[in-house]
Amino acid sequence: MSTFEFLLQGMLVACQPMNLLYALIGVTLGTAVGVLPGIGPALTVALLLPVTYKLDPAGSLIMFAGIYYGGMYGGSTTSILLNTPGESASIVTALEGNKMARAGRGGPALATAAIGSFVAGLIATLLLAFIAPSIVKLALVFGPREYFALMVLAFVTVSSAFGDSTLRGLTSLFIGFALAIIGIDQQTGQARMSFGVPDLLDGIEVTTLAVAMFAIGETLYIAAQGSRAPDKVEAVKGSLWMNAQDWARSWKPWLRGTFIGFPIGAMPAGGAEIGTFLSYATEKRLTKHPEEFGNGAIEGVAGPEAANNASAAGTLVPLLTLGLPTTATAAIMLAGFQQYGLQPGPLLFATNPQLVWGLIASLLIANFMLLVLNLPMIGLWVRLLTIPRPWLYAGILLFATLGTIGANPSVFELGMLLAFGLLGFIMRIFGYPIAPVVVGLILGPLAEQQLRRALAISQGDPTALVMSPVAAVLLAVAAAALIIPLILRARGRGQVLAQLAASED
């Protein structure tokens, strides 16, 4: 079957009334959460993981994808009106968007962000549909050593992509590995690190860890910040719509942003932040109105917002085809797949095509829903910014606890929720990224399984891991991704010290 036929089949799945409802719930929740400062789609998906145990796999994953896309849309509202990005990928939008809002052009800024997100999401989802099958064909020739090398690359790039320090990222990853060891060994049937506690024999629940680290940890961290001055929300003045000049200045940045954001999101070391910064730099270099940059240039909103949403679709390429998450939200979505016994990767396209293509088709529908939700209902999203923070985070704490009890009614599980919440809080205080812990817990056992298989096939010869050209290249790229940033940082530090020494002389 061709990609078009698969996509048409996916549309039939996505257009079922219940799946349409799940998509609508997802995009609405995602937009609302994206609008609220400090709460991202990863936290929302983590909170909803326990709730979706009773849903069918297609419905829950369609809802999660809607939340992901909606969170990317909603983050622009906070950036433009409050100068406080709801998502890290919306930081660049605040640079020009808030200046436009202060100058009374908040309406056109919100409109170009919403339409740019729609255009980028539409093109990027179609690119996902046509590129994914080719990557699947390539990945189907992978053996255990190639998969192990691919996961090593994923571990290194995830550790580098999240947080400011590679060492801290790797430390977080190894915490995830340590937690992944707990439970019964799948190959030998022996209990490992369970300390005689029967509740630990099944291992650590990914859902409990994700909810604790993202929701409980974040709530405790915000509470520890204490009270601060309320943020000033810029009022939306005048028309919400764009004039002819705004359209003329926006359509090229929308397209450029899409084709910058998508490949960066699709790379194992991708992430929306890199694409948005590159798009902003590109628009600044190509603009015919350089004097407006820094004072409210519409291109500086249109390009980065398109790149932001295109990268969201790009992130699903490695997740669906190889089972590799490159963002925190993708890591939680991977946990969502696993709670239904599904492992994203090349075999998922063969064993569960309806689910995969239904999910991809639902992204096209979610884009239309988001355009309808974002432009006419901007007043409602602005009102969400006035919710007092104590109410907001108390609600998150309550919802996280009830969700965990609903999924696994156990006092021990609640104790784990609190313990991991405190761990997440401590890690945030000391600047350690949270996502690598979840990635380590999810992918650690899979990497161990592939390593043991590869060594069993080679009768214990470790050199077999690099005898395959594909595995050798992947491991070399992983080593380069780890070593080159350290060399560059050391060289930069050396230059700074040399300059300081020269200035003292």
C-alpha positions in Angstrom: 0.0 0.0 0.0 1.1 3.6 -0.7 1.5 6.3 1.9 -1.6 8.0 0.6 -3.7 4.8 1.2 -2.2 4.4 4.7 -3.0 8.0 5.4 -6.6 7.6 4.2 -7.0 4.6 6.4 -5.6 6.7 9.3 -8.1 9.4 8.6 -10.9 6.8 8.9 -9.6 5.9 12.4 -9.0 9.6 13.4 -12.5 10.6 12.3 -14.3 8.2 14.5 -16.5 10.3 16.9 -14.7 9.2 20.1 -11.3 9.8 18.6 -12.4 13.3 17.4 -13.5 14.0 21.0 -10.2 12.8 22.4 -8.3 15.1 19.9 -10.5 18.1 20.9 -9.9 17.4 24.6 -6.2 17.1 23.9 -5.8 20.3 21.9 -8.0 22.3 24.4 -6.0 21.0 27.4 -2.7 21.5 25.6 -3.5 25.1 24.6 -4.7 25.9 28.2 -1.6 24.4 29.7 0.7 26.0 27.1 -0.8 29.4 28.0 -0.2 28.9 31.7 3.4 30.1 32.5 5.8 27.4 33.8 3.6 24.4 32.9 4.5 22.6 29.7 2.9 19.8 27.7 5.3 17.2 29.3 3.7 17.9 32.7 0.2 17.7 31.3 0.8 14.4 29.5 2.5 13.0 32.6 -0.5 14.0 34.7 -3.0 12.4 32.3 -1.0 9.1 31.9 -2.8 7.4 34.9 -6.2 8.7 33.7 -5.9 7.1 30.3 -5.4 3.5 31.6 -9.1 2.9 30.9 -9.0 4.4 27.3 -8.1 2.5 24.2 -4.5 3.0 22.9 -5.6 5.0 19.8 -7.8 7.4 21.8 -5.2 8.1 24.5 -2.3 8.6 22.1 -4.4 10.9 19.9 -5.2 12.9 23.0 -1.5 13.1 24.0 -0.5 14.2 20.5 -3.2 16.9 20.7 -1.8 18.1 24.0 1.7 18.2 22.5 0.6 20.3 19.5 -1.7 22.5 21.7 1.0 23.2 24.2 3.2 24.5 21.3 0.4 26.8 20.2 -0.5 28.0 23.7 3.1 28.9 24.6 3.1 31.8 22.1 0.1 33.5 23.9 2.0 33.8 27.2 5.2 34.9 25.4 3.4 37.7 23.5 1.1 39.0 26.2 3.1 38.3 29.4 6.7 38.1 28.2 6.9 34.8 30.0 7.3 31.7 27.8 4.9 28.8 28.7 7.3 26.5 26.9 11.1 26.8 26.5 10.6 26.7 22.7 8.5 29.9 23.0 11.4 32.0 24.4 12.3 33.5 21.0 8.7 34.5 20.3 8.8 36.7 23.4 11.6 38.8 22.0 9.5 40.4 19.3 6.0 39.3 20.2 5.9 41.2 23.5 7.3 44.3 21.9 4.5 44.1 19.4 1.9 43.7 22.2 3.3 46.8 24.0 3.0 48.8 20.8 -0.7 47.8 20.6 -0.2 45.1 17.9 -0.8 42.1 20.1 -3.6 41.0 17.8 -1.5 40.6 14.6 1.3 39.0 16.7 -1.1 36.3 18.0 -2.7 35.9 14.6 0.7 35.4 12.8 1.7 32.9 15.5 -1.5 30.9 15.2 -1.6 30.8 11.4 2.1 30.1 11.2 1.7 27.3 13.6 -1.1 25.9 11.5 0.8 26.1 8.2 4.0 24.6 9.8 2.0 21.8 11.6 0.2 20.9 8.3 3.3 20.7 6.2 5.4 19.0 8.9 2.7 16.4 9.5 2.6 15.5 5.8 6.4 15.3 5.8 6.2 13.0 8.8 3.8 10.8 6.9 6.0 10.5 3.8 9.4 10.3 5.5 8.6 7.8 8.3 8.0 4.8 6.1 11.5 5.2 4.5 13.2 5.4 7.9 11.2 2.3 8.9 12.5 0.3 5.9 16.1 1.3 6.9 15.6 0.4 10.5 14.2 -3.0 9.7 17.7 -4.2 8.7 19.0 -3.4 12.2 20.2 -6.3 14.4 20.8 -6.3 18.2 24.2 -4.5 18.0 22.9 -1.8 15.7 20.0 -1.2 18.0 22.3 -1.0 21.0 24.6 1.5 19.2 21.5 3.6 18.3 20.4 3.6 21.9 23.9 4.7 23.1 23.6 7.6 20.6 20.2 8.4 22.0 21.4 8.3 25.6 24.3 10.7 24.8 22.3 13.1 22.7 19.4 13.2 25.2 21.9 13.9 28.0 23.4 16.7 26.0 20.1 18.2 24.7 18.4 18.5 28.1 20.0 21.0 30.6 23.1 23.1 30.3 25.7 20.5 31.3 26.4 17.2 29.6 27.7 15.8 32.9 24.5 16.6 34.7 22.5 15.1 31.9 24.5 11.9 32.1 24.1 11.8 35.9 20.3 12.1 35.5 20.4 9.3 32.9 22.3 7.0 35.2 19.8 7.6 38.0 17.2 6.4 35.4 19.4 3.3 34.7 19.7 2.6 38.4 15.9 2.6 38.8 15.5 0.4 35.7 17.6 -2.4 37.3 15.0 -2.8 40.1 12.7 -5.8 39.6 12.8 -9.2 37.9 15.5 -9.7 35.2 13.6 -10.5 32.0 16.2 -13.0 30.7 17.1 -14.9 33.9 14.0 -14.5 36.0 16.1 -13.4 39.0 15.1 -10.6 41.3 17.4 -7.6 41.2 17.7 -4.7 43.8 14.2 -5.4 45.2 15.6 -5.6 48.8 12.9 -8.2 49.7 10.1 -5.8 49.0 7.3 -7.6 47.0 6.0 -4.3 45.5 9.4 -3.8 43.8 9.4 -7.1 42.0 7.5 -5.6 39.1 10.0 -2.7 38.9 9.4 1.0 39.1 6.2 2.2 37.3 7.1 4.7 34.6 3.8 6.5 35.2 4.5 7.0 38.9 8.0 8.3 38.1 6.9 10.6 35.3 4.0 12.1 37.4 6.2 12.5 40.5 9.2 14.1 38.7 7.3 16.4 36.4 4.2 17.3 38.5 5.1 16.9 42.2 8.7 18.0 41.8 7.7 21.1 39.8 4.9 22.0 42.4 7.4 21.8 45.3 10.0 23.8 43.3 7.4 26.6 42.6 6.3 26.6 46.2 9.9 27.0 47.3 10.3 30.1 45.2 8.0 32.0 47.5 5.7 34.9 46.5 6.8 37.3 43.8 5.3 40.3 42.1 2.4 39.5 39.8 3.2 39.5 36.1 1.7 42.2 34.0 -0.6 41.0 31.2 -0.5 43.2 28.0 -4.1 43.9 26.9 -4.9 43.0 23.3 -5.8 46.3 21.6 -7.4 46.9 18.2 -8.1 44.2 15.6 -7.0 40.6 16.1 -6.6 40.2 12.4 -3.5 40.9 10.2 -3.5 43.5 7.5 -2.1 43.0 3.9 1.4 44.1 4.8 1.4 41.7 7.8 0.4 38.8 5.5 3.1 39.8 2.9 5.8 39.9 5.6 4.7 36.6 7.3 4.2 34.0 4.6 7.9 33.5 3.7 9.0 33.3 7.4 6.2 30.6 7.9 7.6 28.4 5.1 11.3 29.0 6.1 10.5 28.3 9.7 8.8 25.0 8.8 11.8 23.8 6.8 14.2 24.8 9.5 12.2 23.4 12.4 11.2 20.0 11.0 14.7 18.4 10.3 16.0 19.7 13.6 13.1 18.2 15.5 13.6 14.9 13.6 17.3 14.7 14.6 18.1 12.5 17.7 19.7 15.6 19.3 17.0 17.9 18.1 14.6 20.0 20.1 12.4 22.9 19.2 14.6 25.5 20.9 17.5 25.1 18.4 15.1 25.5 15.4 13.4 28.6 16.8 16.8 30.4 17.4 18.0 29.5 13.9 14.7 30.7 12.4 15.0 34.0 14.3 18.6 34.5 13.2 17.6 33.7 9.6 14.7 36.2 9.6 16.9 38.9 11.1 19.5 38.4 8.4 16.9 38.3 5.5 14.6 41.1 6.6 14.0 44.3 4.7 13.1 46.0 8.0 16.2 45.5 10.2 15.4 48.5 12.3 12.2 46.8 13.6 14.1 43.8 15.0 14.3 44.3 18.8 11.3 46.6 18.6 8.5 44.3 17.4 9.2 42.8 14.0 6.4 40.5 12.8 8.9 38.2 11.0 10.5 37.5 14.4 7.2 36.0 15.6 6.1 34.2 12.4 9.4 32.3 11.7 10.2 31.0 15.2 6.5 30.0 15.8 6.5 28.0 12.5 9.8 26.4 13.4 8.5 25.6 16.9 5.4 23.6 15.6 7.3 22.0 12.7 9.8 20.6 15.2 6.9 19.1 17.2 6.0 17.0 14.2 9.7 16.3 13.5 10.1 14.9 17.1 7.6 12.2 16.2 9.8 10.9 13.4 12.5 9.3 15.7 9.8 8.4 18.3 7.5 6.5 16.0 10.1 5.0 13.7 13.0 4.2 16.1 11.4 4.4 19.5 13.8 7.3 20.5 12.4 10.3 22.4 14.2 13.6 21.8 12.0 15.8 24.1 10.5 15.5 27.5 7.0 15.2 26.1 8.1 12.5 23.6 9.6 10.6 26.6 6.3 10.7 28.4 4.5 9.7 25.2 6.8 6.7 24.9 5.7 5.7 28.4 2.1 6.0 27.1 2.8 3.5 24.4 4.5 1.1 26.8 1.5 1.1 29.2 -0.4 -0.6 26.4 2.4 -3.1 25.7 3.4 -1.2 22.5 7.0 -0.4 21.6 7.4 2.4 19.1 9.8 1.4 16.3 9.9 -0.1 12.8 7.8 -3.2 13.8 5.0 -0.9 15.1 4.3 0.2 11.5 4.0 -3.5 10.5 2.1 -4.8 13.6 -0.2 -1.8 14.4 -0.5 0.3 11.2 -4.0 1.5 12.1 -2.8 3.0 15.4 0.3 4.7 13.8 -1.5 6.1 10.8 -4.5 7.1 12.9 -2.2 9.0 15.2 -0.5 10.8 12.2 -3.9 11.6 10.6 -5.2 12.9 13.9 -2.4 15.5 13.9 -3.8 17.0 10.7 -7.2 17.2 12.3 -5.7 18.7 15.5 -4.1 21.5 13.4 -7.5 22.6 12.1 -9.0 22.4 15.6 -6.2 24.5 17.0 -6.7 27.2 14.4 -10.4 27.4 15.3 -9.7 27.4 19.0 -6.8 29.9 19.0 -8.1 32.9 17.0 -11.7 33.4 18.2 -11.1 32.3 21.8 -8.1 34.4 22.6 -10.0 36.3 25.4 -10.6 33.0 27.3 -6.9 32.1 27.1 -5.9 35.5 28.4 -8.3 35.1 31.4 -6.4 31.9 32.3 -3.3 34.0 33.0 -5.1 35.5 36.0 -5.5 32.2 37.9 -3.6 32.5 41.2 -0.5 30.3 41.3 -1.3 28.7 44.7 -4.7 27.4 43.3 -3.1 26.2 40.1 -0.3 24.2 41.7 -2.6 22.9 44.5 -4.9 21.5 41.8 -1.9 19.9 40.0 -0.8 18.2 43.3 -4.4 16.9 43.9 -4.8 15.7 40.4 -1.4 13.9 40.4 -2.2 12.1 43.7 -5.7 11.1 42.6 -4.5 9.9 39.2 -1.8 7.7 40.8 -4.3 6.2 43.3 -6.8 5.5 40.4 -4.1 3.7 38.3 -2.6 1.8 41.2 -4.4 1.9 44.5 -1.5 1.2 46.8 0.0 3.0 49.8 3.5 1.9 48.6 2.8 3.5 45.2 1.8 6.8 47.0 5.1 6.6 49.0 7.0 6.2 45.8 5.2 9.2 44.3 6.3 11.3 47.2 9.8 10.0 47.2 10.3 10.6 43.5 8.6 14.0 43.8 11.2 15.0 46.4 14.0 13.6 44.1 12.6 15.8 41.3 12.5 18.8 43.6 16.2 18.3 44.7 17.3 17.8 41.1 15.6 21.0 40.0 17.3 23.0 42.8 20.7 21.8 41.7 20.0 22.2 38.0 19.8 18.5 37.0 17.5 17.8 34.0 14.5 15.6 34.7 13.7 14.0 31.3 16.9 11.8 31.1 15.8 10.0 34.3 12.5 9.0 32.6 14.4 8.1 29.3 16.9 6.0 31.3 14.0 4.1 33.0 12.2 3.4 29.7 15.1 2.7 27.3 17.6 1.3 29.8 16.1 -2.2 29.9 15.7 -2.2 26.1 19.4 -1.3 25.6 20.4 -3.9 28.2 18.4 -6.5 26.3 19.9 -5.7 22.9 23.5 -5.6 24.4 23.0 -9.1 26.0 21.6 -10.5 22.7 24.5 -9.1 20.7 27.0 -10.6 23.2 25.2 -13.9 23.2 25.3 -14.1 19.4 29.1 -13.3 19.4 29.7 -15.7 22.3 30.8 -12.9 24.6 33.2 -11.1 22.2 32.7 -7.3 22.9 34.5 -6.4 19.6 31.5 -7.7 17.7 29.7 -4.5 18.8 31.8 -2.4 16.5 32.3 -5.0 13.6 29.1 -3.8 11.9 29.7 -0.6 9.8 26.3 0.9 10.9 26.9 0.2 14.6 30.5 1.5 14.4 29.3 4.8 12.8 26.6 5.2 15.4 29.0 4.7 18.3 31.5 7.0 16.7 28.8 9.7 16.3 27.9 9.1 20.0 31.5 9.5 21.1 31.9 12.7 19.0 28.6 14.1 20.5 30.1 13.5 24.0 33.7 14.6 23.5 33.5 17.6 21.0 31.3 19.8 23.3 33.7 19.1 26.2 36.7 20.1 24.0 34.9 23.3 22.8 34.0 24.3 26.4 37.5 23.7 27.6 38.9 25.7 24.7 36.4 28.5 25.4 37.3 28.5 29.1 41.0 28.6 28.2 40.5 31.7 26.0 38.5 33.5 28.7 41.3 32.8 31.3 43.9 34.0 28.8 42.0 37.2 28.2 41.7 37.7 32.0 45.4 37.1 32.5 46.2 39.6 29.6 43.9 42.3 31.1 45.6 41.9 34.5 49.0 42.4 32.9 
